[in-house]
Amino acid sequence: MTTDGLSRIFAALAEPTRRDMVTRLAAGDATVHQLAEPYQISLQAVYKHLKVLEDAGVVSRPPGPQPRPVRLEVEVFDLMDRWIERYRRQAEERYRRLDEVIAQLNETETGNDQQEGSAA
């Protein structure tokens, strides 16, 4: 999946109702009616949310007669995880280098303080 695919995934998950649907689907497949139960929105609105999630590849519904189960596509989360992990590692490396610089500065300051104290 390309960066555009990741953009669609993150955009789809930016909406709280869709994130909640994904959370519920993590526990197991559900029909559209089961997914719609806790929301104070029309069934049509639920279908629109699912369409966004489907277009992003986050969920799938097999072809066939109703009721069709909505299934979470785990591979999408693996893709997101790899993308996030790459930048998390880069950020951690930056912070590790910063910690080293701060430690060196502290050692230098401590050494200067000791030299000033012995000169007095």
ABEGO torsion letter per residue (X at the ends): XBAAAAAAAAAAAABAAAAAAAAAAAAEBBBAAAAAAABABBAAAAAAAAAAAAAAGABBBBBEBOBBBBBBBAAAAAAAAAAAAAAAAAAAAAAAAAAAAAAAAAAAAAAAAAAAAAAX
